[in-house]
């Protein structure tokens, strides 16, 4: 006996309803979604669909305003006030007096002729550090990215090794290298073990500047290498195959093809490295503390010491120095971006 299965309208409706429901959907999740949808639908009807993106941006804008715009405004307020008081209401208005004190110099090239000579020594050291560190950072990151982009054995391992220092805290990096470079450190132990004399790596001005540049490049190079490596991998392989078929020399391929196509990533690296170098503080403060003397004193360390570390805390002068630093960084960023746009066009 054969049973014939007939589909009734009710059965067909149930089957269609089951097929329309997404599989694996949690009823609690659907309920929570409806709870969120109801007020959002009402809000959309009230303000219109075009204004809804601002509703989703509002939490981030509020967070950004509270922790970025408000501190910047308070900092600017401190820069135009004087006195040792901490609360703005108790500080007298001095206008541009703090800025005039910073820029009171006989010659900006000679920090000793300036009224606030420590600030200009910090500016001079920061400029010297930035010039050497950014050039070394960009060149070594580019070279490393090119090598890691080749088909070499253990490529994944070397990529991880070069990026590993980026995961460490700058303070940890500085402490490790201080243990290596100090007078009785690991490096001097090796030198004396070979019959040499100890070298004061962190107590002589020339050596101290060299090593803070070296440690900074070592600690942050992996991040910029990763950006350049991503740019290299985005270049189509067909271009290199065509150049190889034309027997184009490798240096010409790099100069005419790789570098122009990598230019947007390179600009990002230059701008980020420049901003980081001007703002450097952690590694230098732990390694040398700005010494010997003021030979490695940087602008950010001057701001920190003027506001918090000195016996007489001058919040207004430190705020004025930070405003000047912020304006310089903003101007440099705009110049770099304008140059990149002109280059790309």
Number of C-alpha atoms within 10 A of each C-alpha: 3 4 5 6 6 7 9 8 9 9 11 11 12 11 11 11 10 11 10 9 9 8 8 6 9 10 9 9 10 11 11 11 11 12 11 11 12 11 11 14 12 11 15 15 11 10 11 11 11 8 12 14 9 10 13 10 10 11 11 11 13 12 11 12 13 12 11 12 13 12 12 17 11 12 18 16 18 26 25 20 25 22 17 14 15 14 8 14 9 12 17 14 16 14 13 12 17 20 18 12 14 20 17 14 18 12 11 16 12 13 19 15 14 20 16 16 18 19 24 25 24 23 21 21 21 20 16 14 20 21 14 14 21 24 15 16 26 22 13 18 26 24 14 21 24 16 14 22 16 9 8 10 9 9 14 10 10 15 18 11 12 21 19 14 18 17 12 12 13 20 16 14 21 22 15 12 20 21 14 16 21 19 17 14 15 14 18 20 17 12 13 13 10 9 9 11 11 16 17 15 22 22 16 14 17 13 13 23 23 15 19 22 22 15 20 22 21 17 22 22 24 25 19 26 26 20 17 27 22 15 18 21 13 11 14 10 10 9 12 17 11 11 15 13 8 9 10 12 10 12 10 11 16 14 11 11 15 18 15 13 18 20 16 17 17 21 17 17 23 18 19 14 23 23 19 16 23 22 18 19 21 18 23 25 19 17 25 25 19 21 18 16 12 15 20 27 27 29 27 23 22 24 22 17 16 22 18 14 13 11 9 11 18 21 23 28 25 26 26 26 22 21 17 14 18 15 12 14 18 13 12 15 17 13 13 17 16 12 13 16 12 9 11 11 6
